[in-house]
Amino acid sequence: MKMLKTAALAAAAILVAGAAFAAPVKLKPANPQPSGLKSGLSVKYTYPLDVKNLSQAKRYLKEAKAGPALKGLDYRDTAPGEKALTSKQVEHVVAGITGYVKFDSPGTYTIDFLTNDGLDARIGGQEVGYFDGRQTCQETRAVQVEVPQAGWYPVDILYFQRVGTSCLLMRAGKGAPDWMPDSAFGYK
């Protein structure tokens, strides 16, 4: 039995190590590169009676209506009673966020998000942030990405907030991730 546990632990360690050294995912730049973008990100909202996971959020998003644009992805943890993002509500909010993020130079970046609650974030066609559930404002797993050229990359995010406080922030950088400035985001 002890040998079986040791083998299982060794296999788990190899799996974790393999994931840590996985090749960065390659992002696809917008083609053609957009011009004349407005600052921020476009967002659509819907307000279901309750939402507990991304599958439900995706279904509810079909009913979403355009809301005030986001200034970027720097929405720090709210105080109780403050509205989620630019929505009309504090709780039970589903948001579909689209637009572009600009990387000033090619290279390998580390990206992560802080979210409260669920998040499915994609940039340049790749999943770069994911959490399917409810939590306080916490980090997603960091993802290494390859940015092949400087320029704009499409952003597509599904987000939900259930109850209590809310947050949504993006960090990226060569090496350790840093807060993304609002000026890095644009939409049509």
TAPE-V813068 format. One record per residue. N is the residue number from 1. SS is DSSP state (alpha for helix, beta for strand, coil for the rest). OMEGA is omega in whole degrees, -180 to 180 (* if undefined). Layout:
n->N ss->SS omega->OMEGA
n->N ss->SS omega->OMEGA
This chain:
n->1 ss->coil omega->179
n->2 ss->alpha omega->180
n->3 ss->alpha omega->180
n->4 ss->alpha omega->178
n->5 ss->alpha omega->179
n->6 ss->alpha omega->179
n->7 ss->alpha omega->180
n->8 ss->alpha omega->178
n->9 ss->alpha omega->179
n->10 ss->alpha omega->179
n->11 ss->alpha omega->178
n->12 ss->alpha omega->179
n->13 ss->alpha omega->179
n->14 ss->alpha omega->179
n->15 ss->alpha omega->180
n->16 ss->alpha omega->179
n->17 ss->alpha omega->179
n->18 ss->alpha omega->178
n->19 ss->alpha omega->-179
n->20 ss->alpha omega->-178
n->21 ss->coil omega->179
n->22 ss->coil omega->179
n->23 ss->coil omega->177
n->24 ss->coil omega->175
n->25 ss->beta omega->-176
n->26 ss->beta omega->178
n->27 ss->beta omega->177
n->28 ss->coil omega->178
n->29 ss->coil omega->175
n->30 ss->coil omega->-179
n->31 ss->coil omega->6
n->32 ss->coil omega->176
n->33 ss->coil omega->-178
n->34 ss->coil omega->175
n->35 ss->coil omega->178
n->36 ss->coil omega->-179
n->37 ss->coil omega->170
n->38 ss->beta omega->179
n->39 ss->beta omega->178
n->40 ss->coil omega->180
n->41 ss->beta omega->176
n->42 ss->beta omega->-180
n->43 ss->beta omega->173
n->44 ss->beta omega->-178
n->45 ss->beta omega->166
n->46 ss->beta omega->-172
n->47 ss->coil omega->-179
n->48 ss->coil omega->176
n->49 ss->coil omega->177
n->50 ss->coil omega->176
n->51 ss->coil omega->-175
n->52 ss->coil omega->-179
n->53 ss->coil omega->-177
n->54 ss->alpha omega->178
n->55 ss->alpha omega->177
n->56 ss->alpha omega->-179
n->57 ss->alpha omega->-180
n->58 ss->alpha omega->178
n->59 ss->alpha omega->-179
n->60 ss->alpha omega->-177
n->61 ss->alpha omega->178
n->62 ss->coil omega->-179
n->63 ss->coil omega->-171
n->64 ss->coil omega->177
n->65 ss->beta omega->-179
n->66 ss->beta omega->177
n->67 ss->coil omega->177
n->68 ss->coil omega->-178
n->69 ss->coil omega->172
n->70 ss->beta omega->178
n->71 ss->coil omega->-178
n->72 ss->coil omega->177
n->73 ss->coil omega->178
n->74 ss->beta omega->179
n->75 ss->beta omega->-176
n->76 ss->coil omega->-179
n->77 ss->coil omega->-178
n->78 ss->coil omega->170
n->79 ss->coil omega->177
n->80 ss->coil omega->179
n->81 ss->coil omega->178
n->82 ss->coil omega->-178
n->83 ss->coil omega->178
n->84 ss->coil omega->179
n->85 ss->coil omega->177
n->86 ss->coil omega->-177
n->87 ss->coil omega->178
n->88 ss->coil omega->-173
n->89 ss->coil omega->176
n->90 ss->coil omega->-174
n->91 ss->coil omega->177
n->92 ss->coil omega->-177
n->93 ss->beta omega->172
n->94 ss->beta omega->-178
n->95 ss->beta omega->170
n->96 ss->beta omega->-172
n->97 ss->beta omega->-180
n->98 ss->beta omega->178
n->99 ss->beta omega->-177
n->100 ss->beta omega->171
n->101 ss->beta omega->-177
n->102 ss->beta omega->171
n->103 ss->beta omega->-174
n->104 ss->coil omega->-180
n->105 ss->coil omega->177
n->106 ss->coil omega->177
n->107 ss->beta omega->178
n->108 ss->beta omega->-179
n->109 ss->beta omega->169
n->110 ss->beta omega->-179
n->111 ss->beta omega->167
n->112 ss->beta omega->-179
n->113 ss->beta omega->165
n->114 ss->beta omega->-176
n->115 ss->beta omega->171
n->116 ss->beta omega->31
n->117 ss->coil omega->-171
n->118 ss->beta omega->-176
n->119 ss->beta omega->168
n->120 ss->beta omega->-174
n->121 ss->beta omega->179
n->122 ss->beta omega->176
n->123 ss->beta omega->179
n->124 ss->coil omega->177
n->125 ss->coil omega->-177
n->126 ss->beta omega->175
n->127 ss->beta omega->-178
n->128 ss->beta omega->178
n->129 ss->beta omega->-177
n->130 ss->beta omega->168
n->131 ss->beta omega->-177
n->132 ss->coil omega->180
n->133 ss->coil omega->-178
n->134 ss->coil omega->-179
n->135 ss->coil omega->169
n->136 ss->coil omega->-178
n->137 ss->coil omega->-177
n->138 ss->beta omega->-178
n->139 ss->beta omega->168
n->140 ss->coil omega->175
n->141 ss->coil omega->178
n->142 ss->coil omega->-179
n->143 ss->beta omega->174
n->144 ss->beta omega->-180
n->145 ss->beta omega->174
n->146 ss->beta omega->176
n->147 ss->beta omega->-173
n->148 ss->coil omega->-180
n->149 ss->coil omega->175
n->150 ss->coil omega->177
n->151 ss->beta omega->-176
n->152 ss->beta omega->179
n->153 ss->beta omega->-178
n->154 ss->beta omega->178
n->155 ss->beta omega->176
n->156 ss->beta omega->-174
n->157 ss->beta omega->169
n->158 ss->beta omega->-176
n->159 ss->beta omega->169
n->160 ss->beta omega->175
n->161 ss->beta omega->-177
n->162 ss->coil omega->-178
n->163 ss->coil omega->178
n->164 ss->coil omega->-178
n->165 ss->coil omega->-180
n->166 ss->coil omega->172
n->167 ss->beta omega->172
n->168 ss->beta omega->-179
n->169 ss->beta omega->176
n->170 ss->beta omega->173
n->171 ss->beta omega->176
n->172 ss->beta omega->176
n->173 ss->beta omega->173
n->174 ss->coil omega->-170
n->175 ss->coil omega->-179
n->176 ss->coil omega->179
n->177 ss->coil omega->179
n->178 ss->beta omega->-179
n->179 ss->beta omega->178
n->180 ss->coil omega->179
n->181 ss->coil omega->178
n->182 ss->alpha omega->-178
n->183 ss->alpha omega->-180
n->184 ss->alpha omega->-175
n->185 ss->beta omega->177
n->186 ss->beta omega->178
n->187 ss->beta omega->180
n->188 ss->coil omega->*
